[in-house]
Amino acid sequence: MISVKTSKRLTGLTSAIFTKMNQLKKEVEQKGRWKVIDLGIGSPDQPPSPFIMETLSREVQKAEAYGYPTSEGSLEFREEVARWYDYRFGVQLNPGNQVLSLMGSQDGLAHLAMAWIDPGDVVLVPDPGYPIYFTSVVLAGGEIYPMPLKEENGFLPDLDEIPEEIRNRAKLMVLNYPNNPVSATADQGFYQEVVDFALKNQMIVAHDLAYSELAFDGYRPPSFLETPHAMEVGVEFNSLSKSFNMAGCRVAYMVGNEEIVKSLAVIKSNIDYGIFLPIQKVAIEAMKYDRLHPGSNPISQVYQERRDVLLDGLQEIGWSIPKPKATMFVWAKIPKGWKSEDFAVSLIENAGVVVIPGNAFGEQGEGYVRIALVQSPEVLKEAVERIKKSGINFTNS
């Protein structure tokens, strides 16, 4: 092997805790005591609706499907995104310049900072937050300013606490509601504060709305772009991965401010050729069916049942966790006296259940674990029973 050092930016990238939990899972299973119940990674465990799979099967048989697509997405795809956004949120979009296809939300979230951030520029990132928010800034050579998400503030950042010096250098703020990992939600009042803050301080807002359709008890998450003047400062990411169980298809989009959309389109035109056309056709059919048959998507009921089975069961054994209004995750405070990573390791070793330590998502995540609702109700009941027998004391949780 030649003696060449990796780039300095690579040292800022890590998945250490995720790697450790996966390795520990393998070791526990090799011992033969448990078939581990994995509630770690948030990957949908259900297939898409049959008509979606049938559409894909039909589209891949077409010879014309195998040419290069365009990096911005077909006009047909962008038009359907615009129609769906109007149907779902009442937000009007120009498909010609306010919609951009993405190979999953992470594609766009990873590359947006490259279009706007230079060394020395600051990006405001939620802490705890989805790791790509931090990684994107490192890749762009920018500086991260973590915005603490605290339980006493409803897991919303306190914009007044951001120092003036940081506001003057910040060019981008990343938000995510309904939130991964903390499962919190935001209302229009908070979004109006964000818009006013961004206008006053001249910064871009990038809102990740990946969990817009995974909401419970009648709650319907709003779009950031519904807020007056939001289109002047921001863009929004949405995806079919969670909403339609199409995670492996890698199809998503960014919508909003024309100049911000254009900037990411330039980046993407230099690094990829866009989404395989049959996948775009499948996405079109999924959004169209959802739009023309309101209430036909069972996804929220599936996760609501899982939420209730898990949290009602944990409540009975003394682990009291508030029920989230949305997402496929539960953000759970752990018993006093534990560190997040130690607690998660103990659950694997003594219960054969995988969760992710909260500090994997940032410093403010210490004291919590994230539990993904990615197993059937029957398996979740088994997880509760194992946790009950684990020997962990939840009386002081």
N, C-alpha and C positions, 0 to 999 in steps of 0.2 A: 504494500500500500504506500502511495506517495505521501510525503510529509507536508501536508497543507492544512492550515487551520480553517475551521468553519468561520463564517461571518459573525461579527459581534452581535448582530441582531438575533442570531439563533440562540444565544445564551439567555435571551429574555423570554424565550418560549419554553413552557414546561407543561407537562400533563402528569406530574409525579404522583399526585394522590390518586388520580384515576387509574394510572398504571399499577400502583401498589394494590388498590382494591381488587383489580382484575387478577393480579398474580395471586393474591391471597385466596380469592375464590377458587382458583385452579388447585391450589395446595390443599384446601379444605376438602374439595371434591375427590382429590386423589387419595385422601385418607379413608374415604369410603363411608364416613359417618353420615354425611348429608348429601342429598341432591339439592344444591344451593338454590334458594329462591332469590332471583336477581331483581331487586327494586332500585337499581342504580341508574343505568343509562335510560334516558327518556326516548326510547324507540318504540313506536306503536307496534303492538303485538297482533293486531287484527289486519286482515286483508282489506283492500278497497271493495266497494260495492261491485257485484258481478258485472253490471253494465260498463263499468270503468275498465275492467280486465278484458271484456269482450271488445270494447272499442280499440284498445291497444292491439289485441290480436288481429283485428281487421286492418288497422292502419299500417302495421309492419309488413303486410303482404303487398303493399303498393310500391311499385318500383321507383316512383318519383320521390319516395320518402328518404332516399339515401344520399341525396346531395347535401352540400353544406347549407345549414340554416343560417339565418342572419343573427348576429350577436344581440341585437335589440329585441328579437322575438318577432314572430309573424304579425302582420297587421290584424289578422283574425284573432290571434291570442290577445293582443293588446286591447282590441275592441271589446272582447268578452270580459276582460279584467275591468274595464271602465264601466260596462253595464252592471257587473256584479257589485262594484263599489257604490254605484248609484242605488241599486236595489238594497244593499245591506246597510249603508251608512248615509245615504243621501248626499254623497260627495260626487260632484261632477268632475270628470277628468277628460283631458284631450288625449286620446290614444296615440296621436302622432308624436307628442313630445312630453307627455307626463306619465308614461308607463314604460317600464323597462323589464324585460324578462331576466330571470336569474336562475342559475343552476343550484337552487336552494337558497334560503335566506342568508346562510353563512357565506355564500359566494359574495353577495353584495355587502354584507357587514364587514367582511374581511378586506374589501378593496376600496370602500368609500373614502377612508382616511387618506389613501394614496393620492386621491384627486385634490385634496384640500390642505393636507398637513405637511409642513416642512419642519426640519429640526428646530426646536425651540417653541413650536406651537403647542398649545395645551388642548387636550380633549377631556371633557368632563364625563366620567364613566361611573355607573352605579356600582356600589360595593355593599353587599354581594352582587355579582353580575355574571352573566353568561360569559365564559372565558374568551370567546372571540372578540368581545368588546375591547378587552385589554390587548389581546394579541394584535389586532388591527393597528393599534397605535404604535406598538413596538415595530411592526413591519414598515410603517410609514416614517419611522424615526422621530415621532412626536413624544410629548411628555404627558403622562397620565395624571389626572387629578381625580382621586376617588371621591365620589359623593356618597357619604354614609347613608344606608337605608336602615333605619332603626325602628324597632317595633313600636316604640312610644309615638312615633310620627306616622304610623300606619304604613311603614316601609316606603315612604315618599321622601325624596331628598329635600333638605331645607335649603332653598336657593339663597336665602338671606345670609347663610353661614359661609357662602363662598367668598373668599377674600377679594378685594378690589383688584389687587395685582393679578390674581388668577383670571378674573373676568376679563381684564384687558388683554390677556394673552390667549384666551380660549377662543377657538374657531369652531368647535363642534361639541355638541352635547348628545350623548346616547341615552335613550330611555327605553323601557320595555314594560308595558302593562297590557294585559295581565302578565305578571312577572315570573320569569324563571331566574333564580330558584325559589324566591320567597312567596310566590303565588298571590301577591297583593294585586289590588286593582286601583285604578285612578279614575277620577271623574272629570267633567268638563271644567270645573272650577280650578283644579290643579293644572289642567292643560292650558287654561287661559293665563295662569301665572307664568307658565313656561314660555308661551308665545310672547308675553309682555317682556319677560326677562331677555329672551333672544333678540327681540327688536331693539331693546335698550342697549344691549351689549354687543350687538352685531355678530351673532353666531348662528351656525346651522344647528337644527335639531333633527336627529335621526331616530325615529320611533319604530321599535320592533313589535309588531302586532301578530306574532306567529300563533298566538293562542286565542284569537278572536272568537272562534266557534266552540271552544271547550269551556263553556260557562254553565253554571248551575243555578237551581232554585229560581229560574225565570230571569236571571241577570243577563243582560246583553251588553258586552263591552263596547264602548264607543271607539271611533277612530279619532286619533289626534287631529286629523285633517278636517274634522267637523268644526273645530274651534275657529272662530273668526280670526282672520289674518294668519292662520297656521300655514297656509300655502305660500306665504311670503318668506317663511323661514325654514320650512321643513319638508321632509320626505318620510314615507312610511314603508316598512317592509311587511309583506304578508306571504304566506306559503300554503301549499296544498299538502304538505307533509303530515301535519297533525290533523288538520280539519277533515281530510279525506283519506287518511291512512295511505298516503302516497310518498312516504319518506324516501324510499329507494329510487323514486322517479327523478328526484332532484329538480323540482320545478317550483318556482316562486317568482316574486316580482317586487320592484320598488316603484312607488307612485308619489307624485307630489310636485314640488317646485321644479319648473322646467330647466333652470340652469343647473340645479343639483343633479337632476336625472341625466342631463347631457354630459356632465363631468364624468359620471360613472360609466356612461355609455362609451366615452372615449377610452377609458381604461380597459373596459372589457373588449372593445374592438381590437385591442392590441394583444390580448391574451387568450381569447377563445372565439369559437364560431357559434355559440349559442346552444340551445336545447334541441335535441333530436326531435324532428317534426312530429312523429307519432306521439311523443310525450306531450307536446303542445296540444295536439288534437284531443288527447285524453283529458288534459286540464280544462280545455274549452268545454267539453261535454260535462265534466263534473260541475263546473261553475254554472253552466246553463241549466242543468237539471236542478241544482240547488235553488237557483233563482226562480224557475218556473214551477217548482213544487215545494213551497215553503213548509218547513217542519219535517221534511222527508229524511234529513240527515240525522241518524241516531247517535252520533258521536258524543254529544253532551250527556245523553242519558246513560251511555255506557260508563263514562268516567264518573258521573255523579253516583251511580250505584257502587262503584269500586271505592270511591271516597268514603261513602257512608259505611260500607262493610268494614273497611280498615279502621276508620277513626272511631266508630262505635265499639268495635272490638278492643282497640287499644284503650279507650276510655274505661272499659270494664276491668282492665288489669292495672289501672292507675296512671296510664300515660295520657294525659289530657292535652289534646291538640285542637286548636280552633279549626273549624271546617272552612277551607278556602272557597271563594265564589267562582274560581276559574282555574284553568291550566290542568295539566296531567300530573302535577306534583303536590306534595305536602311538605311544608316547611315546619319542621318539628323541633321544639326546644328540648334539649336533652336534660337528664337529671343533673342536679348540682353536684359538683365534685368531679365531673368528667370533662375531658377535652374531646372535641368533636371526633378527631381521628381515632383516639383510643376507644371511644364508644362504638364507632363503626366497626373497628376491628373486633371488639368483643361480640358484637351482633353476628358477625360472620362465624367466628370461632365457636360461639356458644349457642347460636340459634340457626346457623346456616342461612342467614338473611343478609343480603347486600343492600346497603344504603350508601349515600355519598356524604362524607364529612362536609359541614358547611364552610370550613375554611378553604375548601377547594375553589370557592367562588369569590374569595376575597377575605380580607382581615375581619370585616364585620360579620362574617359567617360563623365565626367561632362561637360555640355554644349551641349550634343547631346541626341537624342533618337534613338532607333532602331525600324524600322517599318518592319514587316514581310509581304511578298507578298503572303499571304495565303488565299486570297479571290478572287472571280471572278472579271473580269473587271467591271461588272455592280455594284457590291458591292463597289469596290474601287472608282468608280465615286460618289456613294452615300456618301462615307467617305469624299471625297473632298468637296462635297456640304455642308456637316455638319460642316466641319472645317471652311469653308468660312463663315458660319453663326454663328460661335462660339463666335465672338467678340474679338478673339485674333488678335493683330496687327502684321503683318508679314513684315511691311515696313523696319524694322531694323534688319531683319534676315540675 
